[in-house]
Amino acid sequence: GNRGVPDRVVLLPGGRTVYVETKAPGKPLEPLQKKWAKDLRDLGHKVYKIDTLMDIDKFIAECKGGGAQ
């Protein structure tokens, strides 16, 4: 794969695409991952870092509610 690219690309209804970086609990993003996340956000994409069960619940709720763009 490409270094730093988010782990998952999630395709949602309505043509929405979000990117997900999964990490071990408490583990920060690596510098290259931070750069990719910033670049994607600068292009208007939604990027999530998920490292807890609460993050998973929030991600699912936002995707179901249309909050993810």
N, CA, C and O of each residue as an XYZ file, in Angstrom:
276
protein
N       0.824     -1.189      0.000
C       0.000      0.000      0.000
C       0.863      1.245      0.000
O       2.091      1.172     -0.008
N       0.214      2.360      0.009
C       0.896      3.652      0.047
C       1.072      4.095      1.489
O       0.112      4.136      2.258
N       2.285      4.420      1.844
C       2.571      4.854      3.211
C       1.797      6.122      3.550
O       1.751      7.074      2.771
N       1.184      6.108      4.745
C       0.491      7.282      5.243
C      -0.958      7.403      4.826
O      -1.721      8.137      5.453
N      -1.357      6.690      3.770
C      -2.744      6.752      3.305
C      -3.640      6.121      4.369
O      -3.274      5.097      4.946
N      -4.815      6.717      4.642
C      -5.703      6.131      5.649
C      -5.994      4.654      5.384
O      -6.000      4.198      4.241
N      -6.236      3.916      6.475
C      -6.451      2.469      6.400
C      -7.697      2.087      5.616
O      -7.699      1.083      4.903
N      -8.747      2.873      5.743
C     -10.019      2.518      5.126
C     -10.605      3.704      4.369
O     -10.510      4.852      4.802
N     -11.207      3.397      3.236
C     -12.014      4.353      2.484
C     -13.445      3.846      2.596
O     -13.740      2.708      2.233
N     -14.335      4.701      3.103
C     -15.719      4.301      3.337
C     -16.612      5.061      2.355
O     -16.646      6.292      2.352
N     -17.332      4.306      1.525
C     -18.244      4.888      0.547
C     -19.652      4.872      1.128
O     -20.174      3.819      1.493
N     -20.257      6.053      1.209
C     -21.568      6.214      1.835
C     -22.602      6.659      0.809
O     -22.247      7.166     -0.255
N     -23.879      6.470      1.126
C     -24.931      6.930      0.212
C     -24.792      8.419     -0.098
O     -24.243      9.186      0.692
N     -25.292      8.799     -1.244
C     -25.251     10.208     -1.631
C     -23.896     10.644     -2.152
O     -23.614     11.839     -2.230
N     -23.059      9.689     -2.507
C     -21.748     10.029     -3.046
C     -20.750     10.515     -2.010
O     -19.732     11.113     -2.359
N     -21.033     10.263     -0.743
C     -20.111     10.685      0.319
C     -18.999      9.655      0.486
O     -19.239      8.448      0.468
N     -17.796     10.152      0.646
C     -16.631      9.302      0.880
C     -15.904      9.835      2.102
O     -15.624     11.031      2.188
N     -15.596      8.957      3.045
C     -14.827      9.350      4.222
C     -13.635      8.416      4.365
O     -13.640      7.296      3.854
N     -12.634      8.886      5.054
C     -11.395      8.138      5.240
C     -11.203      7.858      6.721
O     -11.475      8.711      7.565
N     -10.730      6.650      7.030
C     -10.583      6.229      8.419
C      -9.177      5.696      8.653
O      -8.694      4.829      7.925
N      -8.537      6.228      9.677
C      -7.250      5.711     10.149
C      -7.526      5.015     11.471
O      -8.011      5.641     12.413
N      -7.223      3.730     11.548
C      -7.408      2.985     12.792
C      -6.065      2.854     13.495
O      -5.041      2.571     12.873
N      -6.095      3.065     14.807
C      -4.874      3.012     15.609
C      -5.133      2.197     16.870
O      -6.276      2.021     17.291
N      -4.059      1.708     17.456
C      -4.153      1.089     18.776
C      -4.562      2.179     19.771
O      -4.228      3.347     19.570
N      -5.278      1.817     20.838
C      -5.719      2.824     21.807
C      -4.578      3.730     22.272
O      -3.538      3.269     22.742
N      -4.814      5.038     22.122
C      -3.852      6.029     22.569
C      -2.674      6.272     21.643
O      -1.861      7.158     21.905
N      -2.564      5.510     20.576
C      -1.427      5.675     19.665
C      -1.693      6.851     18.718
O      -2.744      6.906     18.079
N      -0.750      7.786     18.627
C      -0.957      8.953     17.762
C      -0.710      8.617     16.292
O      -0.118      7.591     15.955
N      -1.182      9.513     15.436
C      -0.878      9.386     14.018
C       0.606      9.644     13.787
O       1.221     10.464     14.469
N       1.163      8.942     12.827
C       2.544      9.184     12.410
C       2.567     10.482     11.595
O       1.533     10.885     11.063
N       3.733     11.145     11.487
C       3.798     12.400     10.724
C       3.239     12.292      9.300
O       2.530     13.193      8.853
N       3.541     11.219      8.593
C       3.036     11.069      7.226
C       1.515     10.874      7.216
O       0.836     11.333      6.298
N       0.989     10.200      8.228
C      -0.464     10.037      8.341
C      -1.133     11.383      8.614
O      -2.205     11.668      8.080
N      -0.500     12.206      9.446
C      -1.023     13.548      9.722
C      -1.053     14.379      8.447
O      -2.013     15.109      8.198
N       0.001     14.267      7.639
C       0.064     15.017      6.380
C      -1.058     14.588      5.444
O      -1.741     15.434      4.866
N      -1.253     13.278      5.291
C      -2.329     12.784      4.434
C      -3.685     13.281      4.941
O      -4.510     13.744      4.154
N      -3.914     13.187      6.252
C      -5.191     13.629      6.821
C      -5.412     15.114      6.542
O      -6.510     15.518      6.160
N      -4.382     15.920      6.729
C      -4.501     17.356      6.466
C      -4.790     17.614      4.996
O      -5.674     18.405      4.664
N      -4.055     16.955      4.119
C      -4.260     17.151      2.680
C      -5.683     16.766      2.272
O      -6.319     17.477      1.494
N      -6.180     15.647      2.794
C      -7.545     15.225      2.472
C      -8.568     16.217      3.016
O      -9.536     16.550      2.332
N      -8.356     16.689      4.241
C      -9.280     17.677      4.824
C      -9.250     18.978      4.028
O     -10.289     19.600      3.805
N      -8.052     19.387      3.602
C      -7.927     20.607      2.797
C      -8.704     20.497      1.487
O      -9.139     21.506      0.932
N      -8.877     19.272      0.996
C      -9.655     19.030     -0.222
C     -11.150     18.866      0.070
O     -11.941     18.625     -0.842
N     -11.532     18.998      1.350
C     -12.937     18.933      1.727
C     -13.429     17.569      2.171
O     -14.631     17.378      2.360
N     -12.523     16.618      2.341
C     -12.916     15.275      2.766
C     -12.946     15.182      4.287
O     -12.255     15.924      4.985
N     -13.752     14.265      4.780
C     -13.829     13.976      6.214
C     -12.857     12.838      6.516
O     -12.870     11.809      5.839
N     -12.014     13.022      7.532
C     -11.034     12.005      7.931
C     -11.222     11.729      9.415
O     -11.293     12.652     10.227
N     -11.301     10.451      9.758
C     -11.475     10.038     11.147
C     -10.257      9.261     11.614
O      -9.700      8.450     10.874
N      -9.850      9.518     12.852
C      -8.883      8.652     13.543
C      -9.695      7.896     14.586
O     -10.333      8.504     15.446
N      -9.670      6.590     14.508
C     -10.451      5.769     15.428
C      -9.506      4.911     16.253
O      -8.746      4.102     15.719
N      -9.568      5.106     17.586
C      -8.727      4.281     18.466
C      -9.440      3.851     19.749
O      -8.826      3.276     20.647
N     -10.751      4.137     19.824
C     -11.531      3.704     20.988
C     -12.915      3.242     20.526
O     -13.338      3.539     19.409
N     -13.605      2.521     21.390
C     -14.980      2.125     21.084
C     -15.880      3.346     20.940
O     -16.798      3.348     20.119
N     -15.623      4.385     21.734
C     -16.409      5.607     21.630
C     -16.209      6.256     20.256
O     -17.158      6.784     19.675
N     -14.983      6.218     19.739
C     -14.725      6.747     18.396
C     -15.519      5.974     17.345
O     -16.055      6.565     16.408
N     -15.594      4.655     17.504
C     -16.356      3.828     16.562
C     -17.831      4.219     16.604
O     -18.461      4.394     15.561
N     -18.380      4.356     17.816
C     -19.787      4.736     17.963
C     -20.058      6.103     17.338
O     -21.067      6.288     16.658
N     -19.158      7.058     17.568
C     -19.315      8.404     17.009
C     -19.260      8.351     15.481
O     -20.062      8.995     14.804
N     -18.318      7.589     14.946
C     -18.176      7.455     13.498
C     -19.461      6.898     12.879
O     -19.962      7.437     11.892
N     -19.988      5.827     13.459
C     -21.209      5.207     12.932
C     -22.381      6.179     13.014
O     -23.153      6.304     12.063
N     -22.515      6.863     14.139
C     -23.619      7.815     14.306
C     -23.532      8.942     13.283
O     -24.546      9.324     12.699
N     -22.338      9.477     13.058
C     -22.181     10.562     12.092
C     -22.461     10.081     10.675
O     -23.066     10.803      9.883
N     -22.030      8.877     10.352
C     -22.281      8.338      9.009
C     -23.769      8.098      8.785
O     -24.293      8.399      7.712
N     -24.448      7.559      9.787
C     -25.890      7.305      9.666
C     -26.677      8.601      9.598
O     -27.684      8.697      8.895
N     -26.202      9.606     10.344
C     -26.919     10.873     10.396
C     -26.581     11.820      9.267
O     -27.163     12.901      9.174
N     -25.657     11.440      8.411
C     -25.282     12.306      7.306
C     -24.251     13.344      7.674
O     -23.933     14.215      6.865
N     -23.708     13.265      8.915
C     -22.709     14.243      9.325
C     -21.383     14.080      8.613
O     -20.630     15.045      8.478
N     -21.088     12.889      8.162
C     -19.837     12.653      7.440
C     -19.990     13.156      6.018
O     -20.962     12.832      5.335
N     -19.024     13.952      5.573
C     -19.091     14.511      4.217
C     -17.900     14.109      3.409
O     -17.789     14.489      2.243
